[in-house]
Amino acid sequence: MIGPGSGQAGIRARVPPVILLGVALILTVGLARSWIDDVDGGFPWWGYLFLILMATAMLALAGAVAIDPRPLILRRALSGAALVWLVLLTLTFLLGASARQRGPDTWLPFLLVAADSLALAGLAGTTKGVTDDRTDPRGRVGAVVGFAAAILMASGAAVVTTSLVTALWDAITRGNPVDRLPWAAVAAVIVLPLVTFTIAALASQRAAGGTFYAQAAANRRNGLLLLATMVGIVAVTAEIIAISLIGEPVSALWAAGFAVLVGLVAAAMAHRFGSAVILDSAGAKRADPGNDPVLLDVVRELSIAANIPMPTTYIIEDGSQNAFATGRDPQHASIAVTRGLLDRMDREELQGVIGHELGHVRNLDTRYALYIAVFVGLVALITDGFLRVVVRGWSEGAFFWKGSGKGAAAAFVSGLLVGLFLLLVAALLRAFAPLFAALVQAATSRQREFLADATSVEFTRNPKALERALTSIANDRDTLESANRGTQHLWFRNPVQPGSDRRAGLLSTHPSLAARIDRLRALHGLEPLDPGAAASVAAET
């Protein structure tokens, strides 16, 4: 790996970003001038804004990589921006050539395509010399495509937001009604969560079985994507309810924004007070140094290994074997273990479990878990409330409309149709919105459980201990009395659906115990469990 100024290699590493810096500068200036000169509005303003945002993104990334070519994440982000512009410029050149145009407007895109292609190839060729990237070629391509999609999505989201704010500001300050229905913005709010969830799912699949650091990086990215997905689900739910009630997309977008604001306020409250609520609902009490010295010693020594402050430690007087960690950051973290786990595990097995929970703390999984719990609850609350309102409307005769004369029958039929439509929307939302939220909750949790297992071994240097702990937990038949669905993803083992440890499905918040053991063994070069042992672990759960 080279330093920023290590002679010939350093110069070669800076050439591709410098080329892209020039391409981005030409694009930014050219698009800005075209926007200013386009007084007739031949091209929509939001199109100029979208392209300028992407050109500016490449300009900033190219400048950063030209200064220091070593950060891998910046190189991949720059490659993603270059890939987007390679596609756009190629299409521009082909369209101009097909129209048989000649002149600077035709040949400039060709020259920019050539420069972009050379720079993109140069980035790929010099990356190995300036970073310690050890991923396979498919992983590198996937990361670049992921950054390209992220840049497109971020630019699109900025344009949608600007368009809505501009229209509303014009309506408020000038009194101009917003008569054009922004269905594109409505569709964007609905599509974006699906896109982010798909990207996170593909990235999780690609990171499976990688090194500690590859899994940690993938989980941090996926945590943000899945959190954005959950915010999007809240917005979509509110938007669909508003459209079904009012029929106006502008009002629906306002409802979506208000719902997101409520969710963010709730997340902020959870950030501050959520841990105390969770600990209280679990019946956790502070560990006593006189009665539980082994537990406190283990937490203290592994906190030193993890290089984080020692979390506040709690005991849950329950006979099942389980544990969880919570807290907004390592400085405000807490760990709770059940009495059954303390009584049945030896010190090494206890170290494996505590190391797992400290892994959640160090990797900031506990923060994401708090936010996810809030948004899952909010989606359920919104959909359940809407269904109750519609059902009550039916019970009170709100949809039995009355008319006079010849219009009486038409009014009666119209009222019934509106009521049936709202009931159908409410029922579908009540069924599918919480289901999709649960999918996101499960996807977030499963990958982070794998990572926490790997982090535990990093702290303890003893994979056998955690493997024994997982096997011991597989034998546990006791149920946790204080468990609930809102916090099920926080626990070492799912306390609400213990059968999900046998064979994990789409809605399982935890991987199967056999899969967790196999992933641990793979990380340390060991053979996976033989079919007989794996079947035994699965049967015991």
C-alpha positions in Angstrom: 0.0 0.0 0.0 1.4 3.4 -0.9 1.3 6.7 0.8 -0.2 9.8 -0.7 3.1 11.0 -2.2 5.1 7.8 -2.8 6.7 8.6 -6.2 5.6 7.1 -9.5 2.8 4.9 -8.0 1.3 7.9 -6.2 1.3 9.9 -9.5 -0.4 7.0 -11.4 -3.0 6.7 -8.6 -3.9 10.4 -8.9 -4.3 10.5 -12.7 -7.8 8.9 -12.9 -9.4 11.1 -10.3 -7.8 14.2 -11.9 -9.3 13.2 -15.3 -12.7 12.7 -13.6 -12.3 16.1 -11.9 -11.9 17.7 -15.3 -14.9 15.8 -16.7 -17.1 16.8 -13.7 -16.0 20.4 -14.0 -16.9 20.5 -17.7 -20.3 18.9 -16.9 -21.1 21.2 -14.0 -20.3 24.4 -15.8 -21.9 23.3 -19.1 -25.1 22.3 -17.4 -25.3 25.4 -15.3 -24.8 27.6 -18.4 -27.4 25.6 -20.4 -29.9 26.1 -17.5 -29.3 29.8 -17.5 -29.6 30.1 -21.3 -32.7 27.9 -21.5 -35.2 30.8 -21.1 -37.9 29.0 -23.1 -37.9 26.0 -20.7 -37.1 23.5 -23.4 -35.7 21.2 -20.8 -37.4 20.9 -17.3 -35.7 22.6 -14.4 -35.7 19.5 -12.3 -33.8 17.7 -15.0 -31.0 20.3 -14.9 -31.0 20.1 -11.1 -30.8 16.3 -11.1 -27.8 16.3 -13.5 -26.0 19.1 -11.8 -26.3 17.3 -8.4 -24.7 14.2 -9.9 -22.0 16.2 -11.6 -21.3 18.0 -8.3 -21.1 14.7 -6.5 -18.5 13.4 -8.9 -16.6 16.7 -8.7 -16.4 16.5 -4.9 -15.4 12.8 -4.9 -12.8 13.3 -7.6 -11.2 16.1 -5.7 -11.1 14.1 -2.5 -9.5 11.0 -4.2 -7.0 13.2 -6.1 -5.8 14.6 -2.7 -5.6 11.2 -1.1 -6.1 8.1 -3.3 -6.1 5.6 -0.5 -9.6 5.5 1.1 -11.4 2.6 -0.6 -14.9 3.8 0.1 -14.2 7.1 -1.7 -12.7 5.3 -4.7 -15.7 3.1 -5.0 -18.1 6.0 -4.6 -16.2 7.9 -7.3 -16.3 4.8 -9.6 -20.1 4.7 -9.0 -20.4 8.3 -10.0 -18.2 7.8 -13.1 -20.3 4.7 -14.0 -23.5 6.8 -13.9 -22.1 9.4 -16.1 -20.6 6.9 -18.5 -24.1 5.6 -19.2 -25.7 9.0 -19.5 -22.9 10.4 -21.8 -23.0 7.3 -24.0 -26.8 7.7 -24.4 -26.4 11.4 -25.2 -23.7 10.6 -27.8 -25.8 7.8 -29.4 -28.9 10.0 -29.5 -27.0 12.8 -31.1 -25.4 10.5 -33.7 -28.7 8.9 -34.6 -30.1 12.4 -35.3 -27.1 12.9 -37.6 -26.0 16.0 -35.8 -22.5 17.3 -36.3 -20.6 19.8 -34.2 -19.4 20.4 -30.6 -22.7 19.2 -29.2 -22.2 15.8 -30.7 -18.4 15.3 -30.3 -18.1 16.7 -26.8 -20.1 13.8 -25.3 -17.9 11.4 -27.2 -14.7 12.9 -25.8 -16.2 12.9 -22.3 -17.2 9.2 -22.7 -13.6 8.4 -23.7 -12.1 10.3 -20.8 -14.7 8.8 -18.4 -13.9 5.2 -19.6 -10.2 5.7 -19.3 -10.5 7.1 -15.8 -12.8 4.3 -14.7 -10.4 1.7 -16.0 -7.5 3.6 -14.3 -9.4 3.5 -11.0 -9.8 -0.2 -11.3 -6.2 -0.7 -12.2 -4.6 1.3 -9.4 -6.9 0.4 -6.6 -5.0 -2.8 -5.6 -1.8 -0.8 -5.3 -3.2 1.9 -3.0 -5.6 -0.1 -0.8 -5.8 -3.4 0.9 -9.0 -4.4 -1.0 -9.2 -8.2 -0.9 -12.7 -8.7 -2.1 -13.4 -10.8 -5.2 -14.1 -9.1 -8.6 -17.9 -9.6 -8.3 -17.8 -7.9 -4.9 -15.9 -4.9 -6.3 -18.4 -4.5 -9.2 -21.3 -4.9 -6.8 -20.0 -2.2 -4.5 -19.5 0.2 -7.4 -23.0 -0.5 -8.8 -24.4 0.0 -5.3 -22.7 3.4 -5.0 -24.0 4.3 -8.5 -27.6 3.5 -7.4 -27.1 5.4 -4.1 -26.0 8.5 -6.0 -29.0 8.3 -8.4 -31.4 7.8 -5.5 -29.9 10.6 -3.4 -30.1 13.0 -6.4 -33.6 11.9 -7.2 -34.7 12.4 -3.5 -33.2 15.9 -3.5 -35.1 16.8 -6.7 -38.4 15.5 -5.3 -38.0 17.4 -2.1 -37.0 20.6 -3.8 -39.9 20.3 -6.2 -42.4 19.8 -3.4 -41.0 22.6 -1.3 -41.0 25.0 -4.3 -44.6 24.3 -5.2 -45.8 24.7 -1.6 -43.8 27.9 -1.1 -45.3 29.3 -4.3 -48.7 28.4 -3.1 -48.2 30.0 0.3 -46.5 33.2 -0.8 -48.3 33.9 -4.0 -51.6 32.3 -3.5 -51.2 30.1 -6.5 -52.9 26.8 -6.1 -51.0 23.6 -6.7 -53.2 22.3 -9.5 -50.8 19.9 -11.1 -50.9 16.5 -9.3 -47.3 15.4 -8.5 -47.9 11.7 -9.1 -44.2 11.2 -9.8 -43.3 12.4 -6.3 -46.0 10.0 -4.8 -44.6 7.1 -6.8 -41.0 8.0 -5.7 -42.0 7.8 -2.1 -43.4 4.3 -2.6 -40.6 3.0 -4.8 -37.6 4.2 -2.7 -38.2 1.9 0.2 -38.4 -1.1 -2.1 -35.1 -0.1 -3.8 -33.2 0.4 -0.5 -34.5 -2.9 0.9 -33.4 -4.7 -2.3 -29.9 -3.2 -2.2 -29.5 -4.1 1.5 -30.7 -7.6 0.9 -28.2 -8.1 -2.0 -25.4 -6.6 0.0 -26.1 -8.8 2.9 -26.1 -11.9 0.7 -22.7 -10.9 -0.8 -21.1 -10.2 2.6 -22.1 -13.6 4.0 -19.0 -15.6 5.1 -16.5 -12.8 4.7 -14.0 -11.5 7.2 -14.8 -9.7 10.4 -14.1 -6.3 8.8 -16.0 -7.1 5.6 -19.0 -8.1 7.6 -18.8 -5.1 9.9 -18.6 -2.7 6.9 -21.5 -4.4 5.1 -23.6 -4.3 8.3 -23.0 -0.6 8.9 -24.1 0.2 5.3 -27.1 -2.1 5.5 -28.1 -0.8 8.8 -28.5 2.7 7.3 -30.3 1.4 4.2 -32.7 -0.7 6.3 -33.3 2.3 8.6 -34.1 4.4 5.5 -36.4 1.7 4.3 -38.3 1.7 7.6 -38.7 5.5 7.4 -40.0 5.0 3.9 -42.5 2.5 5.0 -43.9 5.0 7.6 -44.1 7.6 4.8 -45.8 5.3 2.3 -48.3 4.1 4.9 -49.4 7.7 5.8 -49.4 8.7 2.1 -51.7 5.8 1.0 -54.1 6.6 3.9 -54.2 10.3 2.9 -54.7 9.5 -0.8 -57.5 7.1 0.0 -59.3 9.7 2.2 -58.6 12.9 0.3 -57.5 11.9 -3.2 -55.0 14.7 -3.5 -51.3 13.8 -3.9 -50.1 17.1 -2.5 -52.0 16.4 0.7 -50.7 12.9 0.7 -47.1 14.1 0.5 -47.8 16.4 3.4 -49.2 13.5 5.4 -46.1 11.4 4.5 -43.8 14.1 5.6 -45.7 14.6 8.9 -45.6 10.9 9.6 -41.9 10.8 9.0 -41.5 13.8 11.3 -43.5 12.0 14.0 -41.3 8.9 13.5 -38.1 10.9 13.8 -39.3 12.6 17.0 -40.2 9.2 18.4 -36.8 7.8 17.4 -35.2 10.8 19.2 -37.2 10.0 22.3 -36.2 6.4 22.0 -32.6 7.5 21.6 -32.8 9.3 24.9 -35.2 7.2 27.0 -35.7 3.9 25.1 -33.1 1.8 27.0 -34.7 2.6 30.4 -38.2 1.6 29.0 -36.8 -1.7 27.6 -35.0 -2.6 30.8 -38.0 -1.8 32.9 -40.4 -3.8 30.7 -38.0 -6.8 30.9 -37.9 -6.6 34.7 -34.2 -6.0 34.9 -32.5 -5.2 38.2 -28.9 -3.9 38.7 -26.4 -6.7 39.3 -25.1 -6.9 42.8 -21.3 -7.2 43.2 -21.8 -9.4 46.3 -24.1 -11.9 44.6 -22.9 -11.8 40.9 -19.1 -11.2 41.0 -18.4 -13.6 38.1 -20.8 -11.8 35.7 -19.4 -8.4 36.6 -15.8 -9.6 36.2 -16.6 -11.1 32.7 -18.3 -7.9 31.6 -15.4 -5.8 32.9 -12.6 -7.9 31.2 -14.4 -8.1 27.9 -15.2 -4.4 27.9 -11.4 -3.8 28.1 -10.9 -6.2 25.2 -13.6 -4.4 23.2 -12.0 -1.0 24.1 -15.4 0.4 25.3 -16.6 1.6 28.7 -18.1 -1.1 30.9 -21.8 -1.2 30.4 -24.2 -1.1 33.3 -25.1 -4.7 34.0 -28.5 -6.1 34.9 -30.0 -9.4 36.0 -33.5 -10.7 34.9 -34.9 -13.1 37.4 -36.1 -15.7 34.8 -35.2 -19.3 34.4 -34.6 -19.2 30.6 -31.2 -18.7 29.0 -31.1 -15.3 27.3 -29.4 -11.9 27.3 -29.7 -8.6 25.5 -27.8 -5.3 25.1 -29.3 -1.8 24.7 -28.2 1.8 24.6 -27.7 4.6 22.1 -23.8 4.3 22.2 -21.0 2.5 24.1 -21.0 5.3 26.7 -24.7 4.8 27.5 -24.9 1.0 27.1 -26.5 -1.6 29.3 -26.4 -5.4 29.3 -29.0 -7.7 30.9 -28.7 -11.5 31.4 -31.2 -13.9 32.8 -30.6 -15.9 36.0 -31.1 -19.1 34.1 -28.1 -18.3 31.8 -25.9 -17.4 34.8 -26.8 -20.7 36.6 -26.3 -23.0 33.6 -23.2 -21.7 31.9 -19.6 -21.9 32.9 -17.3 -18.9 32.7 -16.1 -19.5 29.1 -19.6 -19.9 27.8 -20.7 -16.8 29.6 -17.8 -15.0 28.0 -19.0 -16.0 24.6 -22.5 -14.6 25.3 -21.3 -11.4 26.9 -18.8 -10.9 24.0 -21.7 -11.2 21.6 -23.7 -8.5 23.4 -20.7 -6.3 23.7 -20.3 -6.8 19.9 -23.7 -5.3 19.5 -22.7 -2.4 21.6 -19.4 -1.7 19.8 -21.0 -2.1 16.4 -23.8 0.3 17.3 -26.4 -2.4 16.7 -28.2 -1.4 19.9 -28.8 2.1 18.4 -30.3 0.7 15.2 -32.4 -1.8 17.2 -33.9 1.1 19.2 -34.9 3.0 16.0 -36.2 -0.1 14.3 -38.4 -1.0 17.3 -39.9 2.6 17.2 -40.7 2.5 13.5 -42.1 -1.1 13.6 -44.4 0.1 16.4 -45.4 3.3 14.6 -46.4 1.4 11.4 -48.6 -0.9 13.5 -50.1 2.0 15.3 -50.9 4.0 12.2 -52.4 1.0 10.3 -54.4 -0.2 13.3 -55.7 3.2 14.0 -56.9 3.7 10.4 -58.6 0.4 10.4 -60.4 1.2 13.6 -61.6 4.6 12.2 -63.0 2.9 9.1 -64.7 0.1 11.0 -66.2 2.7 13.4 -67.4 4.7 10.5 -69.3 1.7 9.2 -70.8 1.0 12.6 -72.0 4.6 12.9 -73.5 4.7 9.4 -71.0 7.2 8.0 -71.1 5.5 4.6 -74.8 5.2 4.3 -75.3 8.4 2.3 -78.7 9.9 1.8 -80.0 11.9 -1.2 -83.3 13.2 -2.5 -85.4 12.3 -5.4 -83.6 10.5 -8.3 -80.2 11.0 -6.7 -81.1 9.0 -3.6 -80.1 5.6 -5.0 -76.9 7.0 -6.6 -75.9 8.6 -3.2 -76.5 5.4 -1.4 -74.4 3.3 -3.8 -71.6 5.9 -3.8 -71.4 5.9 0.0 -71.2 2.1 0.0 -68.5 2.1 -2.6 -66.4 4.7 -0.7 -66.8 2.7 2.5 -65.9 -0.6 0.9 -62.9 1.1 -0.8 -61.6 2.5 2.5 -62.2 -0.7 4.3 -60.2 -2.6 1.7 -57.4 -0.1 1.8 -57.4 -0.2 5.6 -57.4 -4.0 5.7 -54.6 -4.3 3.2 -52.5 -1.8 5.0 -53.1 -3.5 8.3 -52.0 -6.8 6.8 -49.1 -5.8 4.6 -47.5 -2.6 6.0 -46.6 -4.3 9.4 -45.5 -7.4 7.4 -43.1 -5.4 5.4 -41.9 -3.6 8.5 -41.4 -7.0 10.1 -39.3 -8.1 7.1 -37.0 -5.2 7.5 -36.8 -5.8 11.3 -35.9 -9.4 10.6 -33.4 -8.6 7.9 -31.6 -6.1 10.1 -31.4 -8.4 13.0 -30.3 -11.6 11.3 -27.2 -10.1 9.7 -26.2 -8.3 12.9 -26.5 -11.6 14.9 -23.9 -13.2 12.7 -21.7 -10.2 13.0 -22.0 -10.1 16.8 -21.1 -13.8 17.0 -18.0 -13.1 15.0 -17.1 -10.1 17.1 -17.5 -12.2 20.3 -14.8 -14.6 19.0 -12.6 -11.5 18.2 -12.8 -10.5 21.8 -12.5 -13.9 23.5 -10.3 -15.7 20.9 -12.3 -18.8 21.9 -14.8 -19.9 19.2 -15.4 -23.2 21.0 -16.8 -21.3 24.0 -19.5 -19.5 22.0 -20.3 -22.7 20.1 -20.9 -24.5 23.4 -23.0 -21.6 24.6 -25.2 -21.8 21.5 -25.6 -25.6 21.9 -26.5 -25.1 25.6 -29.1 -22.5 24.6 -30.5 -25.0 22.0 -31.3 -27.3 24.9 -33.2 -24.6 26.8 -36.9 -25.3 26.9 -37.9 -22.4 29.3 -39.8 -19.4 27.9 -39.0 -15.8 28.8 -42.1 -14.4 30.5 -41.3 -10.7 29.9 -40.7 -11.0 26.1 -42.7 -9.1 23.5 -42.7 -8.7 19.7 -41.5 -5.1 19.7 -38.2 -6.1 21.4 -37.7 -9.6 20.1 -34.9 -8.7 17.8 -32.8 -7.4 20.8 -32.3 -10.7 22.5 -29.5 -13.2 22.1 -32.1 -15.8 21.1 -35.6 -14.9 19.9 -37.7 -15.2 23.1 -41.1 -14.9 21.3 -40.6 -17.5 18.5 -38.1 -20.1 19.8 -39.0 -22.4 16.9 -37.5 -19.9 14.5 -34.1 -21.0 15.8 -34.7 -24.4 14.1 -35.1 -23.1 10.6 -34.9 -19.3 10.0 -37.4 -17.8 7.5 -38.2 -14.4 6.1 -39.7 -13.2 9.3 -37.2 -14.7 11.7 -35.3 -12.1 13.6 -32.4 -14.6 14.3 -30.5 -17.1 12.2 -30.9 -20.7 13.1 -28.5 -21.9 15.8 -26.9 -24.4 13.4 -26.3 -21.6 10.9 -24.7 -19.4 13.6 -22.4 -22.3 14.6 -21.4 -23.0 11.0 -20.7 -19.3 10.3 -18.4 -19.2 13.4 -16.5 -22.3 12.2 -16.1 -20.9 8.7 -14.7 -17.6 10.0 -11.9 -19.6 11.6 -11.2 -22.1 8.8 -13.0 -25.0 10.4 -15.3 -27.5 8.7 -19.1 -26.9 9.2 -21.1 -29.2 11.4 -21.7 -32.6 9.9 -25.4 -33.2 9.0 -26.0 -35.3 12.0 -24.8 -32.7 14.5 -26.6 -29.9 12.6 -29.9 -31.9 12.7 -29.3 -32.5 16.5 -29.0 -28.8 17.1 -32.0 -28.0 15.0 -34.1 -30.7 16.8 -33.1 -29.4 20.2 -34.6 -26.0 19.4 
